[in-house]
Amino acid sequence: MLPARDMFSLASFFSLLSLVSALPPLPHGSRLALTAPGWGRGVGTGGAVWPAAELLARWMLDERMAVQGARVLELGSGTGAVGLFAAGCGASSVLLTDGDASLCSLAADNARDNRALMPDASVTTRRYRWGGSVEALGGPFDLALASDLTYEPAAHGAPVVYKAVTAVCGSATWALATVGRSGS
């Protein structure tokens, strides 16, 4: 357990992070309105929108043809920011996954709250823990997205992500991942 002074520092850090890590507007000009409580609500680090989410969102804006009509899988979705951005860019279906049930609930709430910005996309959430069976996720997917997945690269690093992505992706799948964070 962290001392109270460190918990306050973490809360301040996540508040600042949410200001820094703003997603760009969707192609039609609207912005996703995401609940991102940071460490609050018992969701830990997955409750923040991290900087790589903005980079992947900007990539999707530049490469909209790869997103439009695509079946998208987001691994380690946390708030669902990246997958929901894909839905707002024209993906036909998006599956948001996370290993934490409270984060799946948060992502589902964010999907519901932003439904008007992605009326043609089917967005669902499902719990998926690293190393688990990927058959239940469906697939193949056209696009697999993963953004700032972990502070624990040994437990959730690139080899584990690679195994999950290759198991659910077809031959034409794009897989984008930013695994780890500076200083980890």
Disulfide bonds with the S-S distance in Angstrom:
none
